[in-house]
Amino acid sequence: MTTMAVTVQRTVVVVAAAAVIWLGFASLDHDQRCATASYRAYAVFLGASARDLEATVRQLEANCSGADELSASVSALLRAGRDDQALRVAHEATRREPSNYVAWLALAAALQPRDASAAARARDRAHALNPRYAPARPGAPRGGGP
């Protein structure tokens, strides 16, 4: 191999390594923003002020790729009396991960105040996805959250 080929090969390896490192840091930042928004949503669920809840939900939607964090925010939204927003977020969670039973439980909780039969169908879907999860079982008591 010529000196020029070796130099090009080393340059490609260095550029590729730099790209991997940059992507790793970008991913960590993205994960941190998701975690921060999740903590804020949980704080509202536990009784903190819902003043910035809409911004928190936007951060969850933008920074969290899965349905779990969105599903958790549904409880906070319901507790804050933001039923329409909770329903929208729950639908988004089931759209992102249609096989996530927690997303279907969140949808059931968001639907319950307005459409009990649709909420029951969402709980049935959750039970079909995870038959061992007791709150999704037919006949289980129906609470206000996922």
VMD Tcl script that builds the backbone (N, CA, C; Angstrom):
set m [mol new atoms 438]
animate dup $m
set s [atomselect $m all]
$s set {name element resname resid chain x y z} {
  {N N MET 1 A 0.835 -1.171 0.000}
  {CA C MET 1 A 0.000 0.000 0.000}
  {C C MET 1 A 0.885 1.241 0.000}
  {N N THR 2 A 0.475 2.243 -0.748}
  {CA C THR 2 A 1.269 3.462 -0.823}
  {C C THR 2 A 1.050 4.319 0.412}
  {N N THR 3 A 1.950 5.247 0.598}
  {CA C THR 3 A 1.848 6.159 1.732}
  {C C THR 3 A 0.562 6.973 1.642}
  {N N MET 4 A 0.205 7.373 0.443}
  {CA C MET 4 A -1.012 8.166 0.246}
  {C C MET 4 A -2.248 7.343 0.637}
  {N N ALA 5 A -2.311 6.083 0.263}
  {CA C ALA 5 A -3.452 5.222 0.590}
  {C C ALA 5 A -3.559 5.018 2.094}
  {N N VAL 6 A -2.426 4.837 2.745}
  {CA C VAL 6 A -2.422 4.664 4.200}
  {C C VAL 6 A -2.910 5.939 4.879}
  {N N THR 7 A -2.477 7.085 4.394}
  {CA C THR 7 A -2.890 8.370 4.962}
  {C C THR 7 A -4.394 8.562 4.794}
  {N N VAL 8 A -4.914 8.244 3.626}
  {CA C VAL 8 A -6.351 8.372 3.376}
  {C C VAL 8 A -7.119 7.422 4.282}
  {N N GLN 9 A -6.635 6.206 4.414}
  {CA C GLN 9 A -7.295 5.213 5.248}
  {C C GLN 9 A -7.326 5.678 6.711}
  {N N ARG 10 A -6.230 6.196 7.201}
  {CA C ARG 10 A -6.171 6.693 8.583}
  {C C ARG 10 A -7.085 7.896 8.771}
  {N N THR 11 A -7.136 8.760 7.777}
  {CA C THR 11 A -8.006 9.931 7.847}
  {C C THR 11 A -9.470 9.506 7.931}
  {N N VAL 12 A -9.843 8.522 7.132}
  {CA C VAL 12 A -11.216 8.028 7.156}
  {C C VAL 12 A -11.545 7.443 8.530}
  {N N VAL 13 A -10.621 6.690 9.101}
  {CA C VAL 13 A -10.841 6.101 10.420}
  {C C VAL 13 A -10.995 7.200 11.475}
  {N N VAL 14 A -10.171 8.224 11.429}
  {CA C VAL 14 A -10.240 9.322 12.394}
  {C C VAL 14 A -11.559 10.078 12.243}
  {N N VAL 15 A -11.968 10.370 11.024}
  {CA C VAL 15 A -13.232 11.083 10.792}
  {C C VAL 15 A -14.405 10.231 11.272}
  {N N ALA 16 A -14.375 8.936 10.983}
  {CA C ALA 16 A -15.447 8.044 11.430}
  {C C ALA 16 A -15.502 7.992 12.955}
  {N N ALA 17 A -14.362 7.910 13.601}
  {CA C ALA 17 A -14.326 7.880 15.064}
  {C C ALA 17 A -14.870 9.190 15.645}
  {N N ALA 18 A -14.496 10.301 15.038}
  {CA C ALA 18 A -15.001 11.602 15.500}
  {C C ALA 18 A -16.519 11.671 15.342}
  {N N ALA 19 A -17.035 11.148 14.242}
  {CA C ALA 19 A -18.483 11.148 14.025}
  {C C ALA 19 A -19.197 10.297 15.070}
  {N N VAL 20 A -18.642 9.139 15.391}
  {CA C VAL 20 A -19.239 8.266 16.402}
  {C C VAL 20 A -19.236 8.952 17.762}
  {N N ILE 21 A -18.149 9.609 18.108}
  {CA C ILE 21 A -18.068 10.328 19.385}
  {C C ILE 21 A -19.089 11.455 19.427}
  {N N TRP 22 A -19.190 12.212 18.339}
  {CA C TRP 22 A -20.153 13.310 18.287}
  {C C TRP 22 A -21.575 12.783 18.427}
  {N N LEU 23 A -21.902 11.701 17.722}
  {CA C LEU 23 A -23.237 11.118 17.825}
  {C C LEU 23 A -23.519 10.622 19.241}
  {N N GLY 24 A -22.520 10.072 19.887}
  {CA C GLY 24 A -22.687 9.615 21.264}
  {C C GLY 24 A -23.020 10.758 22.200}
  {N N PHE 25 A -22.308 11.882 22.075}
  {CA C PHE 25 A -22.605 13.040 22.912}
  {C C PHE 25 A -23.970 13.634 22.590}
  {N N ALA 26 A -24.318 13.676 21.322}
  {CA C ALA 26 A -25.637 14.185 20.930}
  {C C ALA 26 A -26.733 13.311 21.524}
  {N N SER 27 A -26.515 11.997 21.501}
  {CA C SER 27 A -27.497 11.071 22.063}
  {C C SER 27 A -27.625 11.262 23.571}
  {N N LEU 28 A -26.515 11.456 24.256}
  {CA C LEU 28 A -26.560 11.683 25.696}
  {C C LEU 28 A -27.334 12.950 26.030}
  {N N ASP 29 A -27.119 14.015 25.252}
  {CA C ASP 29 A -27.832 15.267 25.473}
  {C C ASP 29 A -29.330 15.063 25.255}
  {N N HIS 30 A -29.671 14.346 24.192}
  {CA C HIS 30 A -31.066 14.048 23.895}
  {C C HIS 30 A -31.692 13.248 25.032}
  {N N ASP 31 A -30.988 12.233 25.528}
  {CA C ASP 31 A -31.474 11.419 26.640}
  {C C ASP 31 A -31.640 12.256 27.903}
  {N N GLN 32 A -30.721 13.188 28.131}
  {CA C GLN 32 A -30.808 14.039 29.318}
  {C C GLN 32 A -32.036 14.946 29.247}
  {N N ARG 33 A -32.322 15.497 28.077}
  {CA C ARG 33 A -33.517 16.343 27.932}
  {C C ARG 33 A -34.786 15.525 28.153}
  {N N CYS 34 A -34.786 14.287 27.667}
  {CA C CYS 34 A -35.927 13.391 27.881}
  {C C CYS 34 A -36.090 13.110 29.377}
  {N N ALA 35 A -35.005 12.784 30.045}
  {CA C ALA 35 A -35.063 12.475 31.480}
  {C C ALA 35 A -35.530 13.684 32.294}
  {N N THR 36 A -35.046 14.864 31.948}
  {CA C THR 36 A -35.446 16.078 32.659}
  {C C THR 36 A -36.943 16.329 32.507}
  {N N ALA 37 A -37.442 16.191 31.293}
  {CA C ALA 37 A -38.875 16.382 31.058}
  {C C ALA 37 A -39.690 15.317 31.785}
  {N N SER 38 A -39.197 14.089 31.820}
  {CA C SER 38 A -39.902 13.010 32.536}
  {C C SER 38 A -39.983 13.328 34.029}
  {N N TYR 39 A -38.885 13.803 34.609}
  {CA C TYR 39 A -38.892 14.157 36.029}
  {C C TYR 39 A -39.906 15.262 36.311}
  {N N ARG 40 A -39.987 16.235 35.413}
  {CA C ARG 40 A -40.954 17.330 35.606}
  {C C ARG 40 A -42.387 16.807 35.561}
  {N N ALA 41 A -42.664 15.903 34.624}
  {CA C ALA 41 A -44.017 15.338 34.525}
  {C C ALA 41 A -44.356 14.544 35.785}
  {N N TYR 42 A -43.407 13.749 36.272}
  {CA C TYR 42 A -43.644 13.001 37.513}
  {C C TYR 42 A -43.873 13.947 38.688}
  {N N ALA 43 A -43.158 15.054 38.723}
  {CA C ALA 43 A -43.329 16.017 39.812}
  {C C ALA 43 A -44.748 16.577 39.813}
  {N N VAL 44 A -45.291 16.858 38.640}
  {CA C VAL 44 A -46.672 17.343 38.561}
  {C C VAL 44 A -47.623 16.257 39.050}
  {N N PHE 45 A -47.365 15.027 38.640}
  {CA C PHE 45 A -48.208 13.921 39.096}
  {C C PHE 45 A -48.196 13.821 40.621}
  {N N LEU 46 A -47.048 14.091 41.217}
  {CA C LEU 46 A -46.923 14.004 42.674}
  {C C LEU 46 A -47.408 15.249 43.394}
  {N N GLY 47 A -47.886 16.252 42.640}
  {CA C GLY 47 A -48.487 17.416 43.272}
  {C C GLY 47 A -47.798 18.736 43.022}
  {N N ALA 48 A -46.714 18.764 42.257}
  {CA C ALA 48 A -46.038 20.031 41.954}
  {C C ALA 48 A -46.923 20.876 41.038}
  {N N SER 49 A -46.599 22.125 40.924}
  {CA C SER 49 A -47.356 23.047 40.080}
  {C C SER 49 A -47.352 22.580 38.621}
  {N N ALA 50 A -48.511 22.706 37.989}
  {CA C ALA 50 A -48.653 22.327 36.580}
  {C C ALA 50 A -48.417 23.515 35.658}
  {N N ARG 51 A -47.832 24.559 36.191}
  {CA C ARG 51 A -47.638 25.809 35.463}
  {C C ARG 51 A -46.922 25.600 34.121}
  {N N ASP 52 A -45.864 24.818 34.089}
  {CA C ASP 52 A -45.082 24.618 32.874}
  {C C ASP 52 A -45.330 23.252 32.233}
  {N N LEU 53 A -46.475 22.668 32.523}
  {CA C LEU 53 A -46.736 21.308 32.064}
  {C C LEU 53 A -46.779 21.202 30.541}
  {N N GLU 54 A -47.368 22.190 29.868}
  {CA C GLU 54 A -47.445 22.114 28.411}
  {C C GLU 54 A -46.057 22.124 27.782}
  {N N ALA 55 A -45.163 22.947 28.298}
  {CA C ALA 55 A -43.789 22.959 27.785}
  {C C ALA 55 A -43.101 21.632 28.080}
  {N N THR 56 A -43.382 21.064 29.238}
  {CA C THR 56 A -42.802 19.770 29.598}
  {C C THR 56 A -43.267 18.686 28.633}
  {N N VAL 57 A -44.554 18.690 28.303}
  {CA C VAL 57 A -45.080 17.683 27.378}
  {C C VAL 57 A -44.466 17.865 25.993}
  {N N ARG 58 A -44.305 19.092 25.560}
  {CA C ARG 58 A -43.642 19.335 24.259}
  {C C ARG 58 A -42.211 18.795 24.286}
  {N N GLN 59 A -41.503 18.980 25.408}
  {CA C GLN 59 A -40.142 18.456 25.531}
  {C C GLN 59 A -40.143 16.928 25.509}
  {N N LEU 60 A -41.118 16.318 26.162}
  {CA C LEU 60 A -41.228 14.856 26.129}
  {C C LEU 60 A -41.438 14.365 24.700}
  {N N GLU 61 A -42.354 15.006 24.001}
  {CA C GLU 61 A -42.655 14.584 22.627}
  {C C GLU 61 A -41.457 14.770 21.709}
  {N N ALA 62 A -40.705 15.828 21.918}
  {CA C ALA 62 A -39.567 16.123 21.045}
  {C C ALA 62 A -38.332 15.294 21.384}
  {N N ASN 63 A -38.143 14.950 22.644}
  {CA C ASN 63 A -36.877 14.343 23.073}
  {C C ASN 63 A -36.952 12.877 23.472}
  {N N CYS 64 A -38.136 12.343 23.630}
  {CA C CYS 64 A -38.275 10.950 24.041}
  {C C CYS 64 A -38.810 10.150 22.861}
  {N N SER 65 A -38.079 9.146 22.475}
  {CA C SER 65 A -38.459 8.406 21.281}
  {C C SER 65 A -39.516 7.342 21.553}
  {N N GLY 66 A -39.596 6.839 22.762}
  {CA C GLY 66 A -40.525 5.766 23.064}
  {C C GLY 66 A -41.819 6.253 23.664}
  {N N ALA 67 A -42.665 5.290 24.007}
  {CA C ALA 67 A -43.989 5.605 24.535}
  {C C ALA 67 A -44.018 5.699 26.059}
  {N N ASP 68 A -43.058 5.115 26.746}
  {CA C ASP 68 A -43.134 5.065 28.213}
  {C C ASP 68 A -43.179 6.448 28.853}
  {N N GLU 69 A -42.305 7.335 28.414}
  {CA C GLU 69 A -42.276 8.678 29.002}
  {C C GLU 69 A -43.556 9.439 28.678}
  {N N LEU 70 A -44.053 9.290 27.435}
  {CA C LEU 70 A -45.311 9.946 27.081}
  {C C LEU 70 A -46.450 9.394 27.923}
  {N N SER 71 A -46.467 8.083 28.103}
  {CA C SER 71 A -47.519 7.456 28.903}
  {C C SER 71 A -47.499 7.972 30.332}
  {N N ALA 72 A -46.321 8.139 30.891}
  {CA C ALA 72 A -46.204 8.660 32.251}
  {C C ALA 72 A -46.736 10.091 32.337}
  {N N SER 73 A -46.542 10.875 31.292}
  {CA C SER 73 A -47.015 12.261 31.329}
  {C C SER 73 A -48.535 12.332 31.276}
  {N N VAL 74 A -49.201 11.295 30.766}
  {CA C VAL 74 A -50.664 11.290 30.717}
  {C C VAL 74 A -51.237 11.412 32.132}
  {N N SER 75 A -50.658 10.701 33.079}
  {CA C SER 75 A -51.133 10.789 34.472}
  {C C SER 75 A -50.999 12.202 35.014}
  {N N ALA 76 A -49.879 12.847 34.709}
  {CA C ALA 76 A -49.675 14.225 35.176}
  {C C ALA 76 A -50.697 15.156 34.539}
  {N N LEU 77 A -50.941 14.987 33.257}
  {CA C LEU 77 A -51.916 15.832 32.565}
  {C C LEU 77 A -53.322 15.625 33.125}
  {N N LEU 78 A -53.692 14.384 33.379}
  {CA C LEU 78 A -55.016 14.109 33.944}
  {C C LEU 78 A -55.141 14.718 35.335}
  {N N ARG 79 A -54.100 14.600 36.117}
  {CA C ARG 79 A -54.130 15.160 37.479}
  {C C ARG 79 A -54.276 16.683 37.427}
  {N N ALA 80 A -53.677 17.294 36.407}
  {CA C ALA 80 A -53.744 18.754 36.263}
  {C C ALA 80 A -55.038 19.209 35.590}
  {N N GLY 81 A -55.915 18.264 35.250}
  {CA C GLY 81 A -57.182 18.620 34.619}
  {C C GLY 81 A -57.074 18.922 33.138}
  {N N ARG 82 A -56.015 18.495 32.506}
  {CA C ARG 82 A -55.802 18.757 31.077}
  {C C ARG 82 A -56.153 17.499 30.281}
  {N N ASP 83 A -57.431 17.148 30.323}
  {CA C ASP 83 A -57.902 15.888 29.735}
  {C C ASP 83 A -57.691 15.813 28.228}
  {N N ASP 84 A -57.951 16.904 27.507}
  {CA C ASP 84 A -57.778 16.878 26.048}
  {C C ASP 84 A -56.324 16.638 25.671}
  {N N GLN 85 A -55.427 17.315 26.364}
  {CA C GLN 85 A -53.998 17.143 26.096}
  {C C GLN 85 A -53.557 15.732 26.490}
  {N N ALA 86 A -54.082 15.212 27.572}
  {CA C ALA 86 A -53.747 13.845 27.999}
  {C C ALA 86 A -54.163 12.839 26.935}
  {N N LEU 87 A -55.340 13.031 26.374}
  {CA C LEU 87 A -55.820 12.128 25.335}
  {C C LEU 87 A -54.933 12.202 24.092}
  {N N ARG 88 A -54.536 13.403 23.711}
  {CA C ARG 88 A -53.662 13.566 22.540}
  {C C ARG 88 A -52.324 12.867 22.766}
  {N N VAL 89 A -51.749 13.049 23.941}
  {CA C VAL 89 A -50.453 12.435 24.254}
  {C C VAL 89 A -50.586 10.908 24.316}
  {N N ALA 90 A -51.675 10.413 24.886}
  {CA C ALA 90 A -51.884 8.965 24.965}
  {C C ALA 90 A -52.019 8.359 23.570}
  {N N HIS 91 A -52.741 9.043 22.693}
  {CA C HIS 91 A -52.840 8.566 21.308}
  {C C HIS 91 A -51.462 8.545 20.644}
  {N N GLU 92 A -50.666 9.566 20.898}
  {CA C GLU 92 A -49.314 9.616 20.328}
  {C C GLU 92 A -48.465 8.457 20.856}
  {N N ALA 93 A -48.612 8.130 22.127}
  {CA C ALA 93 A -47.846 7.014 22.707}
  {C C ALA 93 A -48.212 5.696 22.029}
  {N N THR 94 A -49.507 5.473 21.796}
  {CA C THR 94 A -49.907 4.224 21.129}
  {C C THR 94 A -49.510 4.231 19.659}
  {N N ARG 95 A -49.440 5.404 19.054}
  {CA C ARG 95 A -48.987 5.491 17.663}
  {C C ARG 95 A -47.498 5.153 17.570}
  {N N ARG 96 A -46.719 5.672 18.525}
  {CA C ARG 96 A -45.272 5.430 18.499}
  {C C ARG 96 A -44.939 3.967 18.777}
  {N N GLU 97 A -45.647 3.375 19.727}
  {CA C GLU 97 A -45.375 1.985 20.098}
  {C C GLU 97 A -46.691 1.237 20.282}
  {N N PRO 98 A -47.257 0.762 19.168}
  {CA C PRO 98 A -48.550 0.079 19.261}
  {C C PRO 98 A -48.512 -1.221 20.067}
  {N N SER 99 A -47.345 -1.743 20.346}
  {CA C SER 99 A -47.261 -2.979 21.134}
  {C C SER 99 A -46.864 -2.712 22.591}
  {N N ASN 100 A -46.939 -1.469 23.036}
  {CA C ASN 100 A -46.578 -1.098 24.396}
  {C C ASN 100 A -47.843 -1.071 25.263}
  {N N TYR 101 A -47.961 -2.036 26.169}
  {CA C TYR 101 A -49.180 -2.122 26.968}
  {C C TYR 101 A -49.362 -0.921 27.887}
  {N N VAL 102 A -48.272 -0.314 28.350}
  {CA C VAL 102 A -48.391 0.874 29.211}
  {C C VAL 102 A -49.030 2.019 28.432}
  {N N ALA 103 A -48.693 2.151 27.169}
  {CA C ALA 103 A -49.306 3.189 26.339}
  {C C ALA 103 A -50.815 2.966 26.226}
  {N N TRP 104 A -51.226 1.708 26.097}
  {CA C TRP 104 A -52.664 1.413 25.997}
  {C C TRP 104 A -53.370 1.657 27.327}
  {N N LEU 105 A -52.692 1.397 28.454}
  {CA C LEU 105 A -53.288 1.718 29.754}
  {C C LEU 105 A -53.433 3.230 29.929}
  {N N ALA 106 A -52.439 3.979 29.449}
  {CA C ALA 106 A -52.525 5.441 29.514}
  {C C ALA 106 A -53.692 5.931 28.655}
  {N N LEU 107 A -53.855 5.333 27.482}
  {CA C LEU 107 A -54.984 5.712 26.630}
  {C C LEU 107 A -56.301 5.383 27.326}
  {N N ALA 108 A -56.386 4.234 27.973}
  {CA C ALA 108 A -57.609 3.875 28.706}
  {C C ALA 108 A -57.912 4.910 29.782}
  {N N ALA 109 A -56.895 5.338 30.510}
  {CA C ALA 109 A -57.091 6.338 31.571}
  {C C ALA 109 A -57.559 7.665 30.985}
  {N N ALA 110 A -56.996 8.046 29.846}
  {CA C ALA 110 A -57.379 9.318 29.224}
  {C C ALA 110 A -58.781 9.257 28.624}
  {N N LEU 111 A -59.179 8.095 28.159}
  {CA C LEU 111 A -60.507 7.932 27.562}
  {C C LEU 111 A -61.619 7.787 28.599}
  {N N GLN 112 A -61.288 7.278 29.779}
  {CA C GLN 112 A -62.293 6.931 30.779}
  {C C GLN 112 A -63.301 8.053 31.071}
  {N N PRO 113 A -62.878 9.300 31.253}
  {CA C PRO 113 A -63.869 10.342 31.587}
  {C C PRO 113 A -64.867 10.633 30.464}
  {N N ARG 114 A -64.519 10.327 29.234}
  {CA C ARG 114 A -65.386 10.717 28.126}
  {C C ARG 114 A -66.015 9.567 27.369}
  {N N ASP 115 A -65.390 8.376 27.396}
  {CA C ASP 115 A -65.901 7.251 26.602}
  {C C ASP 115 A -65.491 5.937 27.265}
  {N N ALA 116 A -66.349 5.464 28.172}
  {CA C ALA 116 A -66.019 4.265 28.956}
  {C C ALA 116 A -65.844 3.032 28.073}
  {N N SER 117 A -66.610 2.927 26.997}
  {CA C SER 117 A -66.471 1.733 26.146}
  {C C SER 117 A -65.149 1.758 25.382}
  {N N ALA 118 A -64.725 2.929 24.921}
  {CA C ALA 118 A -63.419 3.039 24.250}
  {C C ALA 118 A -62.298 2.780 25.256}
  {N N ALA 119 A -62.482 3.240 26.496}
  {CA C ALA 119 A -61.482 2.981 27.535}
  {C C ALA 119 A -61.383 1.479 27.800}
  {N N ALA 120 A -62.516 0.793 27.827}
  {CA C ALA 120 A -62.504 -0.656 28.040}
  {C C ALA 120 A -61.785 -1.362 26.886}
  {N N ARG 121 A -61.992 -0.887 25.661}
  {CA C ARG 121 A -61.290 -1.495 24.519}
  {C C ARG 121 A -59.784 -1.284 24.635}
  {N N ALA 122 A -59.371 -0.110 25.094}
  {CA C ALA 122 A -57.939 0.157 25.272}
  {C C ALA 122 A -57.370 -0.746 26.370}
  {N N ARG 123 A -58.124 -0.923 27.472}
  {CA C ARG 123 A -57.669 -1.843 28.532}
  {C C ARG 123 A -57.594 -3.277 28.015}
  {N N ASP 124 A -58.569 -3.665 27.183}
  {CA C ASP 124 A -58.533 -5.012 26.598}
  {C C ASP 124 A -57.293 -5.188 25.725}
  {N N ARG 125 A -56.938 -4.140 24.985}
  {CA C ARG 125 A -55.735 -4.209 24.150}
  {C C ARG 125 A -54.495 -4.351 25.044}
  {N N ALA 126 A -54.452 -3.595 26.138}
  {CA C ALA 126 A -53.327 -3.700 27.072}
  {C C ALA 126 A -53.253 -5.110 27.641}
  {N N HIS 127 A -54.398 -5.652 28.003}
  {CA C HIS 127 A -54.424 -7.011 28.560}
  {C C HIS 127 A -53.961 -8.034 27.518}
  {N N ALA 128 A -54.353 -7.844 26.267}
  {CA C ALA 128 A -53.921 -8.762 25.212}
  {C C ALA 128 A -52.402 -8.702 25.026}
  {N N LEU 129 A -51.837 -7.513 25.193}
  {CA C LEU 129 A -50.387 -7.356 25.040}
  {C C LEU 129 A -49.617 -7.907 26.241}
  {N N ASN 130 A -50.230 -7.839 27.426}
  {CA C ASN 130 A -49.558 -8.291 28.644}
  {C C ASN 130 A -50.601 -8.893 29.583}
  {N N PRO 131 A -50.980 -10.157 29.347}
  {CA C PRO 131 A -52.054 -10.779 30.130}
  {C C PRO 131 A -51.759 -10.907 31.627}
  {N N ARG 132 A -50.495 -10.806 32.028}
  {CA C ARG 132 A -50.144 -10.974 33.440}
  {C C ARG 132 A -50.268 -9.687 34.241}
  {N N TYR 133 A -50.484 -8.545 33.576}
  {CA C TYR 133 A -50.565 -7.270 34.273}
  {C C TYR 133 A -51.971 -7.102 34.848}
  {N N ALA 134 A -52.091 -7.162 36.156}
  {CA C ALA 134 A -53.389 -7.224 36.828}
  {C C ALA 134 A -54.342 -6.070 36.505}
  {N N PRO 135 A -53.935 -4.793 36.512}
  {CA C PRO 135 A -54.908 -3.736 36.255}
  {C C PRO 135 A -55.549 -3.790 34.876}
  {N N ALA 136 A -54.938 -4.478 33.936}
  {CA C ALA 136 A -55.517 -4.559 32.601}
  {C C ALA 136 A -56.467 -5.742 32.460}
  {N N ARG 137 A -56.530 -6.612 33.476}
  {CA C ARG 137 A -57.383 -7.790 33.387}
  {C C ARG 137 A -58.853 -7.385 33.378}
  {N N PRO 138 A -59.647 -8.086 32.606}
  {CA C PRO 138 A -61.096 -7.812 32.642}
  {C C PRO 138 A -61.618 -7.988 34.063}
  {N N GLY 139 A -62.442 -7.039 34.493}
  {CA C GLY 139 A -63.001 -7.085 35.827}
  {C C GLY 139 A -62.158 -6.434 36.896}
  {N N ALA 140 A -60.951 -5.976 36.536}
  {CA C ALA 140 A -60.088 -5.308 37.519}
  {C C ALA 140 A -60.673 -3.945 37.849}
  {N N PRO 141 A -60.461 -3.454 39.081}
  {CA C PRO 141 A -60.944 -2.115 39.431}
  {C C PRO 141 A -60.362 -1.066 38.503}
  {N N ARG 142 A -61.146 -0.073 38.189}
  {CA C ARG 142 A -60.724 0.979 37.259}
  {C C ARG 142 A -60.344 2.228 38.028}
  {N N GLY 143 A -59.036 2.550 38.011}
  {CA C GLY 143 A -58.554 3.746 38.684}
  {C C GLY 143 A -58.503 4.913 37.744}
  {N N GLY 144 A -57.959 6.027 38.200}
  {CA C GLY 144 A -57.888 7.221 37.394}
  {C C GLY 144 A -56.627 7.366 36.605}
  {N N GLY 145 A -55.639 6.496 36.762}
  {CA C GLY 145 A -54.379 6.651 36.038}
  {C C GLY 145 A -53.937 5.342 35.441}
  {N N PRO 146 A -52.905 5.412 34.561}
  {CA C PRO 146 A -52.431 4.193 33.910}
  {C C PRO 146 A -51.672 3.274 34.843}
}
mol reanalyze $m
mol bondsrecalc $m
mol representation Tube
mol addrep $m
